[in-house]
Amino acid sequence: MERRMSAQQLVLRQRAELVRALCCGGSSEGLESILDLLLSWGALVWEDYLNVCVAGKTLCSRTRELLDLAYSKGESTCCLLLAALSHVLPDAQKDNLRFGKCSNIQNSLEMPTSATLTLLSDRPDLVTQLRNCVEGALGILVEKGFITSSECEEIQLPVYTSSQQVRRLLDLVKCKGEVAAEVLLQFSKRIQKTVVPPNKNDTFTMSASVAEYQKKLCSSISAQSHFLSTYSDTGKFSLDDIYTEGLLELGQTSTQKSLNLEDVVGPVGTLNMEADTVLVSGEAGSGKSTFLQRLHLLWARKTVLHNYLLLFPFSCRKLNTEQQDLSLKELLFLHCCWPDRDQDQLFQFILDHPHLVLFTFDGLDEFKQTFSDDQRHCCPTQPAPMPVLFFNLMQGSLMKGVRKLVTSRTEAVPPILRQYLRKEVLLKGFSPDGIDCFVRKHHSDPGVASHVLESLWSNTALLGLCHIPVFCWIVSKCYKELLGFGNSGPQTITDVYLMVLQHFFHHRISKGNRLGKGWVQQHFDTIMRLGKLALQALENSHYIFSETEVQNGGVTEEDISKGFLIQSKNISFDGIHYEFLHVTMQSFFAALFIILDSNSNNHHTIKRLFQTPRPEGCLGILQAKKYDGPSTENPNLQITSTFVSGLLSKRHQSLLLQCHPIQTLNKKRKQVVKCVSRGMQNHFKSIPRPVKGEKKSMHAMPGFVWLIKCIYEMQDSEVAKNVVATLEVEHLKLTYCNIGPLECTALAFVLQHLQSPVGLQLDSNSVGDVGVEQLLPCLHVCHSLYLRNNNISDEGIAKLVEKGIQCQTFKKIALFNNKLTDVCTQHFAYLLKTKQNFLSLRLGNNNITAAGAEQLAEGLRCCQSLQFLGLWGNNIGDKGAEALSHALEDSRTLVWLSLEAHAGCQVENIKPTKTSATLTRASDETYPSGRKWSWQCRSTGPCQSNS
Ligand code: ADP
């Protein structure tokens, strides 16, 4: 039997093997990790550590120094050394080594009594936690004055790996005293909270070349993300100055929790754990590119997403221009950042550590090819055409484990891609507070900001538009024009774009020469040249133009100087490239060209623009989404058609007549009206016959909201009237249709002409208070309004009730899961008192308390019509329930009541057999899912519920 050796003997006997194990890779990380552990366990004191680490010594001599030191310190130090070795060395290197009983040593040290001692005892963990955010930690210490910027630079010298940088930082902070140590520990705690390591057991060593590349990537991303292209002409604002948080929510859930930037990539809301691709979707101009830009900038500054060491930002626009087959390696290095050395080693690192890498793709909707998963490509080094590479990345055959973040216009997300999505996040633009904040950031003069905001609040159609950041930007940019409008400001998107067009032309001509009515005529040639370029490109999903393309399109230097075309800021292009200020601007120019060009071919262009989804019966359409023409495949052509409708509005006729004969304009207008009407008829025809006993109901299909928006842009009530004249439904369902305030304005404009009342179901959209106000013009044709999950507050309800009591037909409202408080109940009490035909009030899952229930009870006392009252998921308590109970004692109409305090089951279809009733509290055994109230008839015992 083998004699058991002491730890000292094991260290001595295995000296050569131990030196080899620690030095064979050439990296000092192993030795340094062991030193970290020994320091934290108290096996080495600071002087020992400095002796081992004397500068200038080779790795081998430092290793020998450590072995000698441990041996000289005795058995217990050797035992800890072996334990540390067993902890740090990879399994393959441990095979021929013996660690005795030391490998399972437990750390039984006392709790450190000061921050500097904690730095020592937690050293191994701190190195791991801080290595991805050294810059952030340094930033805070410099800001608080604990270290100087030259110390900071010294620590970050590129010769050090990030782990070494952390060690140097820890060593420095240790000498700076308790407070500095405390600050660093707090920073690390904060990081710990926000960062979930992808795999706790995963250890890696970042070589100098990876660190160097990371640095280069950070500085190139930082440079690219610093400014927004829409501010490039002024140079006034950096992204930091103007960025305003947009509303980010999980797609397809009923909870409207706002997400933060880290949540988007993080685990919240994951639907498919196997998938790597996270989709951020939103309308054109809702801020998707800006959101990514912000994310890139903060990552490059090491402020967010610490667990991603490398971030590769792609633009689908730019990927479109790639003609050659590329391998994944070439794609990364050519399109994002070129490594100055050790490409193979770097690429191997990426392949070995996919969870440390993040890819972002901006503008999936701008990618030329439609997503397809026909062709599998898994080899990272083998070249393939760009679409194949891109689709395989998103779908996960290539670079499995790398998180991919893709942005796209909502309507352009191919259904087939959805199965590969980890989750979907909706970017819903600015909240009303966001608009306020943005306008104040944009205007440094508070007087001007207040003036702009005042004129926005007095024009709610425009306020509705401003929820989309790009419109908010235009309105802020053109504030002088806006304020000049007086009370009749812009109403439609086309109005807003005509305003910015005028602004840009005006801006560029000399003072004193104000543009008169003839400004379109004056700039006709420029408009046509830019318009032609825009349209031809849009039809081919082309968004970036080389200098030659611009010249071939006849676009002159002077045209460019107007500012609609800007230089593409993607620095990895050869030569100058241009793009429109925003894709919506490209669409607007394309629309102007279609309207102003006298070529008869435009007849076909208009026809193609307005081709609508081919109805195949309701379900067929929803599942298969087959389209006839480009209008819905290419969402930018959809916006173009909206602008075409707007430009053909009679309100703009006088402007366009200066350069186009009235007959041609009228002809085009007639054609558009015909296309839109036919599109709507197609929708109506596809409404299935009602099942016996059910209401005739229409579920909005793709394109419905777009057609409604086109009609609104025309601002012609006759068109709206004619279009809905033949619509015969009792229920119009528009759930999960991305309906915000802007869409509400358009819906109300059209639906107010309905011949007979409908139930309008708008659940799970982003209607908000502004949207509620926009819906009021059509409230008289709504017998029921369903607004569950819509971010509505008491303010919106005040306006809704004020109008609702004047509308005879309006009888039911559902407001489950909004932001309502007791304030709204006084409005509803008033409605119950005044409107004696009101049937149903559903206020579940809001923030109503006993005081609110008491207010409602006041209203209920005088109400002779209410049949349904939903209050579950509020907090009305015993007091509130009692108040309701008393108020309902004489009710002859109520048939359904729900008061459960928590989500779960609910009491339904309670039919009191007697008119006098009281509410009693149900015992917990009866309703284990939570406390609930049930309706109880005094003489007959508890009523039956079907919960
Ligand atoms: P999308 O990519 O959704 O089409 P963009 O991100 O290009 O929209 O936004 C268009 C413009 O709107 C930006 O250039 C900027 O002027 C403004 N914008 C968008 N989002 C924000 C934001 N979060 N903060 C400030 N401005 C924004």
Boltz pocket constraint, residues with backbone or C-beta under 6 A from the ligand:
constraints:
  - pocket:
      binder: B
      contacts: [[A, 228], [A, 229], [A, 230], [A, 231], [A, 242], [A, 243], [A, 244], [A, 245], [A, 246], [A, 282], [A, 283], [A, 284], [A, 285], [A, 286], [A, 287], [A, 288], [A, 289], [A, 290], [A, 291], [A, 438], [A, 469], [A, 470], [A, 471], [A, 473], [A, 581], [A, 582]]
      max_distance: 6.0
